[in-house]
Structure formats: C-alpha cells, structure tokens
Amino acid sequence: MSAFMEASQTPHPMRQLSPEKTAAILEGAMRVFLEQGYVGTTMDRVATAAGVSKPTVYSHFHDKEGLFNALIEQWVQKTQWTTFPQDLTPSSQEPPEVVLRRLANDILDSCINEPEKITFIRLVLGESGRFPALGRAFVQYMDKPMINRLTCYLEACPDLNLPDPGAMAYTFMGTLIFFLMTHEMLHSGDLIPMERDRLVNHLINVIKPVHWDGSI
C-alpha cells in the first residue's frame, strides 16, 4: 500500500453529505493538516476535529489524498487569488494598469493578511518531496488556472500587444510568488530588501507599452 494513500476501512459507497457536515469535515481537516502535517494526519484525527464519525468522513472523501485535494479546491475558491477572473477581461472599462495593479495587490494581500495561507503553502512544499501528487494537485488547482487566465487577458488586451503573453504571465506571477516566499515564508526580507510598491510598479512598467499613459 502506498504511504501516500490511506486506504478506506469502510466498504460502503460515497454518499452526499449536507453542506454543514461537509464544511465541518473540511474545517477540521484543515486544522489537523496544519498542526500535524500530511504524514501525521489521519482520518481518525480529522473525524475527531470535525465532530463526526470516521465512516462519515470516508463515505464522502474515500481517503486522505481525496480529502487533501478537496481542501485545496476549497482553499482556491475562498482565496482572493481566484477573484480576478471575473474582472480580468479585456472588455473591462478599466485600464490594464489598474486591473493588473489590483491583481498584484490582491495576490499579496491574500497571503500577507491571512497567515494560514502561508502555512498551508509551506505544508504543500514541505510534503511534495515525498508526495509529489500533493504539489501537482496544488499546481493543478491553484497555479495553472491563474496562469491561464492571466495569459488569456494579456493576449486579448489590445493595448498591450505583448510578443509572448504566456512568458509575461509567468514573469508576473513568479515575481509575486518569489516576493511572498522571501519576505513572508522564509522571513528574509531584510536580506534582500524590496519595497512592495516598488516591485508592483516595476511589473506594471515592464508590461505596459512605451506609449501607454494609463488610459484606454
């Protein structure tokens, strides 16, 4: 049996849980994963934290991997990192500078103002060496949709006319993630100091055309 897969001990099929019970399981699971790490988390501990029986947890999530993936999906839905697709459209009346600046600040704020997100990312990174599927799930549900949405916006925005929108999307996201890693996750902002506004301004200047004065 793979160490990554915690096999179900209950033979009954999955059944739909009430939204309240599902939320309780996911909330309890998040607490246990953050406290115990992936290896130290068991379905018994999740059931106890959620205030439900272990068969109830298994009946909906099957195993620890499925539960962890559900947590990632929920986390993606709740985080501000995914609120930008509704605004990030070339039909928006806002100039690209405004849209992209807001996106950059939303990404930074969503982690800086909610330390639990940084802890969760640390958990994924820390366990991905032993369990690559954890890292892949995070990229699948978090990084890939953001990169794809941003690439589509950069491709479609007539004011930008970028030669390689996909590479620019990687540059934009990668710069912000590196800032979060060094300043928040690794507590090393004093070693390579960079003001947040200075960094965001530079990203906007890299993306915008020479003639762009900030208006459409």
Secondary structure, DSSP 8 states (H G I E B T S, - for coil): --TT----S--S------HHHHHHHHHHHHHHHHHHHHHH--HHHHHHHHTS-HHHHHHHH-SHHHHHHHHHHHHHHHSGGGSHHHH--TT-SS-HHHHHHHHHHHHHHHHHT-HHHHHHHHHHHHHHTT-HHHHHHHIIIIIHHHHHHHHHHHHH-TTT--S-HHHHHHHHHHHHHHHHIIIIIS--TTTS---HHHHHHHHHHHHS-TT--S--
